[in-house]
């Protein structure tokens, strides 16, 4: 129970992070956070029982600089909706350079897409036109917004957090 994920909100109710329930309990007990949702049961000490939160809100505002999102594998998968950009299947994905690096393609948001293994092998170092394949959507750099990306391993907790993640669209 103390290893359950807890959504951490800024004072303005903006999603900041996900922490473990043990850390969330400590923040609440120290007065640094307020529990908004109790959905995980109770934690028992020798003399008291404490509710385990599923959502907490920090008491003080945390300023986060808006930095340019780095190009990562998981970022590409989120941008592309965890589906192959050639055939549309949601199977095991790899990264594919639309214009292959050996043909002068760069490793940028605008040149990288999610692709399933069979499509990546079929394309095999060629451009989509040379391989007679079509992209479902053109790759682009994600818009810089304050949307919070829920790590894939925590998507089972989304139902408890949905009202605090208004821009989150489950895949």
OpenMM code with the backbone's topology and positions (N, CA, C; nanometers):
from openmm import Vec3, app, unit

residues = "UNK UNK UNK UNK UNK UNK UNK UNK UNK UNK UNK UNK UNK UNK UNK UNK UNK UNK UNK UNK UNK UNK UNK UNK UNK UNK UNK UNK UNK UNK UNK UNK UNK UNK UNK UNK UNK UNK UNK UNK UNK UNK UNK UNK UNK UNK UNK UNK UNK UNK UNK UNK UNK UNK UNK UNK UNK UNK UNK UNK UNK UNK UNK UNK UNK UNK UNK UNK UNK UNK UNK UNK UNK UNK UNK UNK UNK UNK UNK UNK UNK UNK UNK UNK UNK UNK UNK UNK UNK UNK UNK UNK UNK UNK UNK UNK UNK UNK UNK UNK UNK UNK UNK UNK UNK UNK UNK UNK UNK UNK UNK UNK UNK UNK UNK UNK UNK UNK UNK UNK UNK UNK UNK UNK UNK UNK UNK UNK UNK UNK UNK UNK UNK UNK UNK UNK UNK UNK UNK UNK UNK UNK UNK UNK UNK UNK UNK UNK UNK UNK UNK UNK UNK UNK UNK UNK UNK UNK UNK UNK UNK UNK UNK UNK UNK UNK UNK UNK UNK UNK UNK".split()
positions = [
    Vec3(0.0816, -0.1199, 0.0000),
    Vec3(0.0000, 0.0000, 0.0000),
    Vec3(0.0857, 0.1260, 0.0000),
    Vec3(0.1986, 0.1249, 0.0721),
    Vec3(0.2807, 0.2462, 0.0776),
    Vec3(0.3600, 0.2662, -0.0509),
    Vec3(0.3555, 0.1694, -0.1420),
    Vec3(0.4213, 0.1857, -0.2718),
    Vec3(0.3218, 0.2186, -0.3820),
    Vec3(0.2003, 0.2565, -0.3442),
    Vec3(0.0992, 0.2952, -0.4426),
    Vec3(0.1292, 0.4350, -0.4955),
    Vec3(0.0992, 0.4613, -0.6220),
    Vec3(0.1256, 0.5948, -0.6771),
    Vec3(0.0247, 0.6975, -0.6273),
    Vec3(0.0748, 0.8196, -0.6040),
    Vec3(-0.0078, 0.9310, -0.5582),
    Vec3(0.0195, 1.0491, -0.6500),
    Vec3(-0.0867, 1.1114, -0.6999),
    Vec3(-0.0741, 1.2288, -0.7852),
    Vec3(-0.0472, 1.3507, -0.6972),
    Vec3(0.0567, 1.4275, -0.7305),
    Vec3(0.0931, 1.5481, -0.6563),
    Vec3(0.0544, 1.6689, -0.7395),
    Vec3(-0.0290, 1.7558, -0.6793),
    Vec3(-0.0740, 1.8770, -0.7466),
    Vec3(-0.0065, 1.9982, -0.6853),
    Vec3(0.0171, 2.0997, -0.7674),
    Vec3(0.0693, 2.2268, -0.7196),
    Vec3(-0.0420, 2.2981, -0.6430),
    Vec3(-0.0105, 2.4079, -0.5790),
    Vec3(-0.1103, 2.4841, -0.5057),
    Vec3(-0.2228, 2.5298, -0.5990),
    Vec3(-0.1917, 2.5464, -0.7261),
    Vec3(-0.2902, 2.5892, -0.8259),
    Vec3(-0.3635, 2.4708, -0.8897),
    Vec3(-0.3504, 2.3526, -0.8327),
    Vec3(-0.4124, 2.2287, -0.8798),
    Vec3(-0.3561, 2.1801, -1.0132),
    Vec3(-0.2389, 2.2287, -1.0523),
    Vec3(-0.1709, 2.1809, -1.1723),
    Vec3(-0.0940, 2.0541, -1.1362),
    Vec3(-0.1087, 1.9460, -1.2130),
    Vec3(-0.0332, 1.8240, -1.1830),
    Vec3(0.1167, 1.8491, -1.1933),
    Vec3(0.1896, 1.8064, -1.0896),
    Vec3(0.3345, 1.8260, -1.0862),
    Vec3(0.4115, 1.6965, -1.1031),
    Vec3(0.3667, 1.5936, -1.0325),
    Vec3(0.4501, 1.4756, -1.0197),
    Vec3(0.3650, 1.3587, -0.9728),
    Vec3(0.4273, 1.2430, -0.9686),
    Vec3(0.3684, 1.1254, -0.9064),
    Vec3(0.4707, 1.0748, -0.8054),
    Vec3(0.4263, 1.0551, -0.6826),
    Vec3(0.5165, 1.0032, -0.5799),
    Vec3(0.4551, 0.8778, -0.5195),
    Vec3(0.5274, 0.8123, -0.4347),
    Vec3(0.4767, 0.6944, -0.3675),
    Vec3(0.3957, 0.7365, -0.2443),
    Vec3(0.3030, 0.6519, -0.2027),
    Vec3(0.2131, 0.6838, -0.0912),
    Vec3(0.2907, 0.7141, 0.0366),
    Vec3(0.3996, 0.6468, 0.0600),
    Vec3(0.4797, 0.6715, 0.1805),
    Vec3(0.5267, 0.8175, 0.1861),
    Vec3(0.5773, 0.8689, 0.0739),
    Vec3(0.6220, 1.0082, 0.0664),
    Vec3(0.5040, 1.1031, 0.0836),
    Vec3(0.3898, 1.0695, 0.0244),
    Vec3(0.2713, 1.1540, 0.0351),
    Vec3(0.2225, 1.1634, 0.1791),
    Vec3(0.2246, 1.0525, 0.2513),
    Vec3(0.1835, 1.0530, 0.3926),
    Vec3(0.2748, 1.1450, 0.4728),
    Vec3(0.4042, 1.1381, 0.4475),
    Vec3(0.4996, 1.2234, 0.5186),
    Vec3(0.4723, 1.3706, 0.4887),
    Vec3(0.4474, 1.4038, 0.3622),
    Vec3(0.4171, 1.5427, 0.3264),
    Vec3(0.2905, 1.5926, 0.3967),
    Vec3(0.1891, 1.5089, 0.4052),
    Vec3(0.0646, 1.5476, 0.4716),
    Vec3(0.0879, 1.5642, 0.6217),
    Vec3(0.1596, 1.4708, 0.6836),
    Vec3(0.1844, 1.4785, 0.8287),
    Vec3(0.2702, 1.5990, 0.8661),
    Vec3(0.3625, 1.6395, 0.7786),
    Vec3(0.4474, 1.7556, 0.8055),
    Vec3(0.3765, 1.8871, 0.7730),
    Vec3(0.2550, 1.8815, 0.7216),
    Vec3(0.1806, 2.0021, 0.6895),
    Vec3(0.2225, 2.0668, 0.5593),
    Vec3(0.2977, 1.9964, 0.4762),
    Vec3(0.3434, 2.0519, 0.3488),
    Vec3(0.2459, 2.0238, 0.2358),
    Vec3(0.1495, 1.9359, 0.2613),
    Vec3(0.0517, 1.9004, 0.1597),
    Vec3(-0.0824, 1.8710, 0.2262),
    Vec3(-0.1857, 1.8773, 0.1440),
    Vec3(-0.3216, 1.8492, 0.1894),
    Vec3(-0.3739, 1.7315, 0.1086),
    Vec3(-0.4390, 1.6376, 0.1764),
    Vec3(-0.4932, 1.5218, 0.1066),
    Vec3(-0.6266, 1.5605, 0.0426),
    Vec3(-0.6400, 1.5354, -0.0875),
    Vec3(-0.7637, 1.5662, -0.1584),
    Vec3(-0.8477, 1.4419, -0.1830),
    Vec3(-0.7836, 1.3303, -0.2066),
    Vec3(-0.8538, 1.2054, -0.2341),
    Vec3(-0.7954, 1.0945, -0.1481),
    Vec3(-0.8829, 1.0238, -0.0783),
    Vec3(-0.8424, 0.9079, -0.0004),
    Vec3(-0.8995, 0.7867, -0.0705),
    Vec3(-0.8143, 0.7104, -0.1336),
    Vec3(-0.8665, 0.5979, -0.2079),
    Vec3(-0.7880, 0.4709, -0.1906),
    Vec3(-0.6934, 0.4712, -0.0982),
    Vec3(-0.6035, 0.3566, -0.0918),
    Vec3(-0.6061, 0.2835, 0.0421),
    Vec3(-0.6998, 0.3141, 0.1305),
    Vec3(-0.7051, 0.2463, 0.2593),
    Vec3(-0.6377, 0.3256, 0.3688),
    Vec3(-0.5843, 0.2540, 0.4691),
    Vec3(-0.5220, 0.3193, 0.5838),
    Vec3(-0.3840, 0.2612, 0.6113),
    Vec3(-0.3001, 0.3476, 0.6673),
    Vec3(-0.1664, 0.3090, 0.7131),
    Vec3(-0.1720, 0.3119, 0.8656),
    Vec3(-0.1337, 0.2034, 0.9301),
    Vec3(-0.1439, 0.1932, 1.0754),
    Vec3(-0.0077, 0.2049, 1.1410),
    Vec3(-0.0001, 0.2953, 1.2384),
    Vec3(0.1198, 0.3035, 1.3218),
    Vec3(0.0863, 0.2340, 1.4538),
    Vec3(0.1739, 0.2451, 1.5519),
    Vec3(0.1492, 0.1802, 1.6802),
    Vec3(0.0281, 0.2382, 1.7518),
    Vec3(0.0020, 0.3685, 1.7310),
    Vec3(-0.1068, 0.4314, 1.8056),
    Vec3(-0.2167, 0.4932, 1.7196),
    Vec3(-0.1959, 0.5082, 1.5905),
    Vec3(-0.2921, 0.5766, 1.5050),
    Vec3(-0.3054, 0.5087, 1.3706),
    Vec3(-0.4134, 0.5431, 1.3023),
    Vec3(-0.4339, 0.4998, 1.1638),
    Vec3(-0.4415, 0.6250, 1.0778),
    Vec3(-0.3656, 0.6273, 0.9696),
    Vec3(-0.3623, 0.7413, 0.8789),
    Vec3(-0.4169, 0.6984, 0.7441),
    Vec3(-0.5063, 0.7798, 0.6858),
    Vec3(-0.5557, 0.7450, 0.5517),
    Vec3(-0.4436, 0.7594, 0.4487),
    Vec3(-0.4418, 0.6695, 0.3536),
    Vec3(-0.3420, 0.6753, 0.2462),
    Vec3(-0.4035, 0.7528, 0.1304),
    Vec3(-0.3428, 0.8650, 0.0926),
    Vec3(-0.4022, 0.9471, -0.0139),
    Vec3(-0.3771, 0.8896, -0.1528),
    Vec3(-0.4632, 0.9289, -0.2458),
    Vec3(-0.4369, 0.8977, -0.3862),
    Vec3(-0.4076, 1.0265, -0.4631),
    Vec3(-0.4480, 1.1428, -0.4062),
    Vec3(-0.4175, 1.2734, -0.4636),
    Vec3(-0.3875, 1.3697, -0.3497),
    Vec3(-0.2755, 1.4436, -0.3611),
    Vec3(-0.2427, 1.5469, -0.2626),
    Vec3(-0.2164, 1.6783, -0.3339),
    Vec3(-0.2351, 1.7880, -0.2595),
    Vec3(-0.2082, 1.9223, -0.3124),
    Vec3(-0.1070, 1.9884, -0.2209),
    Vec3(-0.0006, 2.0422, -0.2783),
    Vec3(0.1026, 2.1091, -0.2000),
    Vec3(0.0483, 2.2398, -0.1436),
    Vec3(0.0958, 2.2774, -0.0245),
    Vec3(0.0502, 2.3999, 0.0407),
    Vec3(0.1162, 2.5250, -0.0166),
    Vec3(0.2330, 2.5108, -0.0778),
    Vec3(0.3042, 2.6245, -0.1347),
    Vec3(0.3210, 2.6037, -0.2841),
    Vec3(0.3209, 2.7145, -0.3568),
    Vec3(0.3359, 2.7099, -0.5018),
    Vec3(0.4789, 2.6720, -0.5394),
    Vec3(0.4925, 2.5798, -0.6314),
    Vec3(0.6227, 2.5398, -0.6828),
    Vec3(0.6321, 2.5915, -0.8251),
    Vec3(0.7293, 2.6776, -0.8502),
    Vec3(0.7474, 2.7323, -0.9857),
    Vec3(0.8258, 2.6331, -1.0690),
    Vec3(0.7708, 2.6049, -1.1858),
    Vec3(0.8383, 2.5144, -1.2786),
    Vec3(0.8702, 2.5889, -1.4061),
    Vec3(0.9960, 2.5935, -1.4431),
    Vec3(1.0274, 2.6594, -1.5699),
    Vec3(0.9773, 2.5736, -1.6859),
    Vec3(0.9278, 2.6399, -1.7881),
    Vec3(0.8855, 2.5677, -1.9074),
    Vec3(1.0070, 2.5483, -1.9963),
    Vec3(1.0526, 2.4260, -2.0022),
    Vec3(1.1705, 2.3956, -2.0821),
    Vec3(1.1269, 2.3181, -2.2063),
    Vec3(1.2100, 2.3230, -2.3057),
    Vec3(1.1811, 2.2516, -2.4288),
    Vec3(1.1865, 2.1023, -2.4028),
    Vec3(1.0839, 2.0319, -2.4500),
    Vec3(1.0756, 1.8885, -2.4269),
    Vec3(1.1838, 1.8155, -2.5062),
    Vec3(1.2615, 1.7335, -2.4361),
    Vec3(1.3677, 1.6567, -2.5012),
    Vec3(1.3077, 1.5443, -2.5838),
    Vec3(1.3773, 1.5089, -2.6879),
    Vec3(1.3354, 1.3981, -2.7731),
    Vec3(1.3721, 1.2681, -2.7031),
    Vec3(1.2709, 1.1933, -2.6614),
    Vec3(1.2918, 1.0632, -2.5977),
    Vec3(1.2018, 0.9606, -2.6651),
    Vec3(1.2360, 0.8359, -2.6468),
    Vec3(1.1554, 0.7263, -2.7004),
    Vec3(1.0116, 0.7333, -2.6527),
    Vec3(0.9959, 0.7443, -2.5215),
    Vec3(0.8617, 0.7451, -2.4640),
    Vec3(0.7858, 0.8704, -2.5070),
    Vec3(0.8564, 0.9811, -2.5246),
    Vec3(0.7929, 1.1030, -2.5733),
    Vec3(0.7373, 1.0857, -2.7139),
    Vec3(0.8120, 1.0167, -2.7994),
    Vec3(0.7657, 0.9889, -2.9360),
    Vec3(0.6434, 0.8972, -2.9310),
    Vec3(0.6485, 0.7949, -2.8439),
    Vec3(0.5353, 0.7031, -2.8325),
    Vec3(0.4099, 0.7769, -2.7850),
    Vec3(0.4231, 0.8650, -2.6864),
    Vec3(0.3080, 0.9441, -2.6400),
    Vec3(0.2549, 1.0332, -2.7525),
    Vec3(0.3450, 1.1024, -2.8200),
    Vec3(0.3026, 1.1915, -2.9283),
    Vec3(0.2249, 1.1147, -3.0348),
    Vec3(0.2700, 0.9925, -3.0659),
    Vec3(0.2083, 0.9131, -3.1718),
    Vec3(0.0968, 0.8220, -3.1213),
    Vec3(0.0597, 0.8363, -2.9943),
    Vec3(-0.0537, 0.7597, -2.9414),
    Vec3(-0.0281, 0.6122, -2.9234),
    Vec3(0.0972, 0.5721, -2.9097),
    Vec3(0.1365, 0.4327, -2.8902),
    Vec3(0.0874, 0.3422, -3.0032),
    Vec3(0.0824, 0.3955, -3.1253),
    Vec3(0.0470, 0.3142, -3.2419),
    Vec3(0.1508, 0.3370, -3.3516),
    Vec3(0.1670, 0.2377, -3.4374),
    Vec3(0.2586, 0.2476, -3.5509),
    Vec3(0.2076, 0.3548, -3.6459),
    Vec3(0.2955, 0.4422, -3.6905),
    Vec3(0.2557, 0.5516, -3.7784),
    Vec3(0.2460, 0.5090, -3.9252),
    Vec3(0.2732, 0.3824, -3.9539),
    Vec3(0.2590, 0.3316, -4.0895),
    Vec3(0.1352, 0.2434, -4.1043),
    Vec3(0.1141, 0.1501, -4.0099),
    Vec3(0.0009, 0.0577, -4.0238),
    Vec3(-0.1086, 0.0798, -3.9199),
    Vec3(-0.0796, 0.1516, -3.8110),
    Vec3(-0.1807, 0.1816, -3.7106),
    Vec3(-0.1973, 0.0776, -3.6013),
    Vec3(-0.1145, -0.0267, -3.6019),
    Vec3(-0.1263, -0.1293, -3.4980),
    Vec3(-0.0640, -0.0810, -3.3675),
    Vec3(-0.1204, -0.1273, -3.2560),
    Vec3(-0.0641, -0.0936, -3.1250),
    Vec3(0.0067, -0.2164, -3.0675),
    Vec3(0.1178, -0.2465, -3.1270),
    Vec3(0.1982, -0.3620, -3.0881),
    Vec3(0.3323, -0.3121, -3.0370),
    Vec3(0.4312, -0.3986, -3.0291),
    Vec3(0.5639, -0.3579, -2.9857),
    Vec3(0.6189, -0.2532, -3.0817),
    Vec3(0.6601, -0.1395, -3.0256),
    Vec3(0.7027, -0.0271, -3.1092),
    Vec3(0.8530, -0.0051, -3.1057),
    Vec3(0.9026, 0.0508, -3.2151),
    Vec3(1.0412, 0.0946, -3.2258),
    Vec3(1.0397, 0.2384, -3.2764),
    Vec3(1.1553, 0.2968, -3.2851),
    Vec3(1.1687, 0.4317, -3.3381),
    Vec3(1.2169, 0.4220, -3.4827),
    Vec3(1.1558, 0.5014, -3.5705),
    Vec3(1.1962, 0.5017, -3.7107),
    Vec3(1.2254, 0.6443, -3.7543),
    Vec3(1.3346, 0.6619, -3.8260),
    Vec3(1.3668, 0.7919, -3.8850),
    Vec3(1.3000, 0.7969, -4.0219),
    Vec3(1.2121, 0.8944, -4.0432),
    Vec3(1.1388, 0.9051, -4.1695),
    Vec3(1.2375, 0.9176, -4.2848),
    Vec3(1.3264, 1.0137, -4.2782),
    Vec3(1.4380, 1.0214, -4.3726),
    Vec3(1.5561, 0.9567, -4.3003),
    Vec3(1.6024, 0.8416, -4.3468),
    Vec3(1.7071, 0.7689, -4.2748),
    Vec3(1.8315, 0.8542, -4.2507),
    Vec3(1.8968, 0.8274, -4.1414),
    Vec3(2.0161, 0.9046, -4.1054),
    Vec3(2.1252, 0.8905, -4.2108),
    Vec3(2.1335, 0.7741, -4.2723),
    Vec3(2.2371, 0.7558, -4.3748),
    Vec3(2.2074, 0.8357, -4.5005),
    Vec3(2.0838, 0.8853, -4.5147),
    Vec3(2.0480, 0.9716, -4.6272),
    Vec3(2.0420, 1.1183, -4.5847),
    Vec3(2.0965, 1.1473, -4.4687),
    Vec3(2.1027, 1.2862, -4.4236),
    Vec3(1.9916, 1.3271, -4.3289),
    Vec3(1.9070, 1.2330, -4.2885),
    Vec3(1.7997, 1.2641, -4.1940),
    Vec3(1.8573, 1.2909, -4.0553),
    Vec3(1.7932, 1.3789, -3.9830),
    Vec3(1.8427, 1.4153, -3.8499),
    Vec3(1.7572, 1.3486, -3.7429),
    Vec3(1.8113, 1.3411, -3.6233),
    Vec3(1.7395, 1.2837, -3.5093),
    Vec3(1.6641, 1.3969, -3.4400),
    Vec3(1.5506, 1.4365, -3.4989),
    Vec3(1.4690, 1.5458, -3.4471),
    Vec3(1.3236, 1.4996, -3.4377),
    Vec3(1.2424, 1.5773, -3.3657),
    Vec3(1.0998, 1.5476, -3.3523),
    Vec3(1.0324, 1.5378, -3.4893),
    Vec3(1.0768, 1.6196, -3.5840),
    Vec3(1.0131, 1.6252, -3.7147),
    Vec3(1.0528, 1.5096, -3.8056),
    Vec3(1.1496, 1.4268, -3.7633),
    Vec3(1.1974, 1.3178, -3.8478),
    Vec3(1.1863, 1.1810, -3.7809),
    Vec3(1.1271, 1.1738, -3.6628),
    Vec3(1.1209, 1.0475, -3.5883),
    Vec3(0.9748, 1.0117, -3.5626),
    Vec3(0.9398, 0.8842, -3.5864),
    Vec3(0.8048, 0.8355, -3.5600),
    Vec3(0.8109, 0.6998, -3.4911),
    Vec3(0.6984, 0.6613, -3.4297),
    Vec3(0.6849, 0.5275, -3.3723),
    Vec3(0.6469, 0.4322, -3.4852),
    Vec3(0.7110, 0.3164, -3.4893),
    Vec3(0.6820, 0.2169, -3.5933),
    Vec3(0.6890, 0.0776, -3.5333),
    Vec3(0.6028, -0.0107, -3.5808),
    Vec3(0.6098, -0.1494, -3.5342),
    Vec3(0.7299, -0.2164, -3.6021),
    Vec3(0.7722, -0.3281, -3.5477),
    Vec3(0.8910, -0.3968, -3.5984),
    Vec3(0.8746, -0.4383, -3.7452),
    Vec3(0.7604, -0.4999, -3.7859),
    Vec3(0.7474, -0.5375, -3.9275),
    Vec3(0.7543, -0.4179, -4.0234),
    Vec3(0.6902, -0.3066, -3.9865),
    Vec3(0.6947, -0.1884, -4.0740),
    Vec3(0.8352, -0.1294, -4.0785),
    Vec3(0.9040, -0.1260, -3.9645),
    Vec3(1.0396, -0.0721, -3.9600),
    Vec3(1.1332, -0.1573, -4.0456),
    Vec3(1.1146, -0.2897, -4.0415),
    Vec3(1.1975, -0.3781, -4.1244),
    Vec3(1.1653, -0.3627, -4.2727),
    Vec3(1.0378, -0.3459, -4.3033),
    Vec3(0.9968, -0.3300, -4.4440),
    Vec3(1.0533, -0.1999, -4.5011),
    Vec3(1.0505, -0.0942, -4.4215),
    Vec3(1.1017, 0.0355, -4.4673),
    Vec3(1.2532, 0.0286, -4.4850),
    Vec3(1.3227, -0.0285, -4.3907),
    Vec3(1.4642, -0.0668, -4.4010),
    Vec3(1.5571, 0.0363, -4.4644),
    Vec3(1.5754, 0.1492, -4.4008),
    Vec3(1.6745, 0.2454, -4.4487),
    Vec3(1.6343, 0.3226, -4.5722),
    Vec3(1.5061, 0.3193, -4.6078),
    Vec3(1.4571, 0.3958, -4.7223),
    Vec3(1.3602, 0.5020, -4.6728),
    Vec3(1.3293, 0.5959, -4.7569),
    Vec3(1.2260, 0.6930, -4.7220),
    Vec3(1.0907, 0.6247, -4.7404),
    Vec3(0.9836, 0.6785, -4.6818),
    Vec3(0.8521, 0.6156, -4.7017),
    Vec3(0.8122, 0.6066, -4.8489),
    Vec3(0.8494, 0.7069, -4.9293),
    Vec3(0.8166, 0.7031, -5.0718),
    Vec3(0.8922, 0.5901, -5.1417),
    Vec3(1.0199, 0.5731, -5.1071),
    Vec3(1.0995, 0.4672, -5.1680),
    Vec3(1.0472, 0.3294, -5.1282),
    Vec3(0.9948, 0.3173, -5.0061),
    Vec3(0.9439, 0.1888, -4.9577),
    Vec3(0.7965, 0.1704, -4.9912),
    Vec3(0.7372, 0.2673, -5.0599),
    Vec3(0.5958, 0.2647, -5.0960),
    Vec3(0.5072, 0.2507, -4.9712),
    Vec3(0.5385, 0.3325, -4.8707),
    Vec3(0.4630, 0.3336, -4.7446),
    Vec3(0.4130, 0.4754, -4.7207),
    Vec3(0.3054, 0.4873, -4.6441),
    Vec3(0.2474, 0.6172, -4.6162),
    Vec3(0.2392, 0.6408, -4.4665),
    Vec3(0.2780, 0.7602, -4.4233),
    Vec3(0.2658, 0.7979, -4.2827),
    Vec3(0.1215, 0.8360, -4.2525),
    Vec3(0.0717, 0.7936, -4.1363),
    Vec3(-0.0635, 0.8301, -4.0946),
    Vec3(-0.0715, 0.9787, -4.0612),
    Vec3(0.0301, 1.0302, -3.9909),
    Vec3(0.0377, 1.1728, -3.9594),
    Vec3(0.1823, 1.2172, -3.9762),
    Vec3(0.2000, 1.3398, -4.0157),
    Vec3(0.3360, 1.3925, -4.0285),
    Vec3(0.3926, 1.4204, -3.8900),
    Vec3(0.5167, 1.3809, -3.8660),
    Vec3(0.5748, 1.4049, -3.7334),
    Vec3(0.6001, 1.5535, -3.7109),
    Vec3(0.5764, 1.5978, -3.5895),
    Vec3(0.5982, 1.7379, -3.5541),
    Vec3(0.6421, 1.7454, -3.4092),
    Vec3(0.7065, 1.8531, -3.3761),
    Vec3(0.7483, 1.8765, -3.2386),
    Vec3(0.6237, 1.8982, -3.1533),
    Vec3(0.6145, 1.8339, -3.0363),
    Vec3(0.4966, 1.8548, -2.9521),
    Vec3(0.4860, 2.0000, -2.9093),
    Vec3(0.3628, 2.0499, -2.9068),
    Vec3(0.3418, 2.1869, -2.8610),
    Vec3(0.3777, 2.1945, -2.7140),
    Vec3(0.4378, 2.3047, -2.6744),
    Vec3(0.4778, 2.3229, -2.5355),
    Vec3(0.3561, 2.3673, -2.4566),
    Vec3(0.2979, 2.2739, -2.3847),
    Vec3(0.1827, 2.3030, -2.3004),
    Vec3(0.2127, 2.2560, -2.1609),
    Vec3(0.1207, 2.2806, -2.0732),
    Vec3(0.1407, 2.2359, -1.9361),
    Vec3(0.0749, 2.1009, -1.9118),
    Vec3(0.0487, 2.0253, -2.0195),
    Vec3(-0.0122, 1.8952, -2.0005),
    Vec3(0.0847, 1.8034, -1.9294),
    Vec3(0.0314, 1.7250, -1.8417),
    Vec3(0.1099, 1.6351, -1.7594),
    Vec3(0.1052, 1.4971, -1.8222),
    Vec3(0.2200, 1.4396, -1.8497),
    Vec3(0.2255, 1.3058, -1.9074),
    Vec3(0.2316, 1.2030, -1.7956),
    Vec3(0.1334, 1.1155, -1.7917),
    Vec3(0.1308, 1.0097, -1.6920),
    Vec3(0.2190, 0.8963, -1.7426),
    Vec3(0.3221, 0.8593, -1.6656),
    Vec3(0.4044, 0.7463, -1.7091),
    Vec3(0.3195, 0.6220, -1.7336),
    Vec3(0.3545, 0.5471, -1.8346),
    Vec3(0.2743, 0.4333, -1.8798),
    Vec3(0.2464, 0.3335, -1.7671),
    Vec3(0.3390, 0.3164, -1.6750),
    Vec3(0.3192, 0.2170, -1.5686),
    Vec3(0.2126, 0.2595, -1.4681),
    Vec3(0.1699, 0.3869, -1.4702),
    Vec3(0.0690, 0.4350, -1.3761),
    Vec3(-0.0671, 0.4559, -1.4409),
    Vec3(-0.0863, 0.4113, -1.5633),
    Vec3(-0.2135, 0.4375, -1.6305),
    Vec3(-0.3303, 0.3667, -1.5621),
    Vec3(-0.3045, 0.2662, -1.4798),
    Vec3(-0.4119, 0.2008, -1.4045),
    Vec3(-0.4708, 0.2901, -1.2970),
    Vec3(-0.3993, 0.3940, -1.2558),
    Vec3(-0.4472, 0.4852, -1.1517),
    Vec3(-0.5261, 0.6019, -1.2091),
    Vec3(-0.5396, 0.6100, -1.3388),
    Vec3(-0.6014, 0.7254, -1.4041),
    Vec3(-0.7442, 0.7494, -1.3574),
    Vec3(-0.8212, 0.6450, -1.3328),
    Vec3(-0.9622, 0.6639, -1.2960),
    Vec3(-0.9758, 0.7475, -1.1686),
    Vec3(-0.8867, 0.7294, -1.0718),
    Vec3(-0.8924, 0.8076, -0.9475),
    Vec3(-0.8443, 0.9502, -0.9695),
    Vec3(-0.7642, 0.9732, -1.0712),
    Vec3(-0.7026, 1.1041, -1.0939),
    Vec3(-0.7719, 1.1844, -1.2027),
    Vec3(-0.8676, 1.1276, -1.2722),
    Vec3(-0.9232, 1.1873, -1.3938),
    Vec3(-0.9695, 1.3313, -1.3748),
    Vec3(-1.0349, 1.3629, -1.2636),
    Vec3(-1.0856, 1.5006, -1.2488),
    Vec3(-0.9746, 1.6021, -1.2257),
    Vec3(-0.8541, 1.5559, -1.1935),
    Vec3(-0.7401, 1.6460, -1.1742),
    Vec3(-0.6518, 1.6536, -1.2988),
    Vec3(-0.6810, 1.5721, -1.3987),
    Vec3(-0.6065, 1.5702, -1.5254),
    Vec3(-0.7028, 1.5980, -1.6402),
    Vec3(-0.7541, 1.7209, -1.6508),
    Vec3(-0.8579, 1.7483, -1.7505),
    Vec3(-0.8119, 1.7312, -1.8944),
    Vec3(-0.6843, 1.7522, -1.9235),
    Vec3(-0.6345, 1.7422, -2.0609),
    Vec3(-0.5858, 1.6026, -2.0966),
    Vec3(-0.5910, 1.5098, -2.0001),
    Vec3(-0.5392, 1.3751, -2.0269),
    Vec3(-0.6421, 1.2956, -2.1042),
    Vec3(-0.6001, 1.2401, -2.2166),
    Vec3(-0.6858, 1.1551, -2.2978),
    Vec3(-0.6266, 1.0156, -2.2934),
    Vec3(-0.6971, 0.9186, -2.2311),
    Vec3(-0.6408, 0.7840, -2.2253),
    Vec3(-0.6242, 0.7255, -2.3640),
    Vec3(-0.5171, 0.6481, -2.3817),
    Vec3(-0.4905, 0.5869, -2.5129),
    Vec3(-0.5718, 0.4617, -2.5304),
] * unit.nanometer
topology = app.Topology()
chain = topology.addChain("A")
for resn in residues:
    res = topology.addResidue(resn, chain)
    for name in ("N", "CA", "C"):
        topology.addAtom(name, app.Element.getBySymbol(name[0]), res)
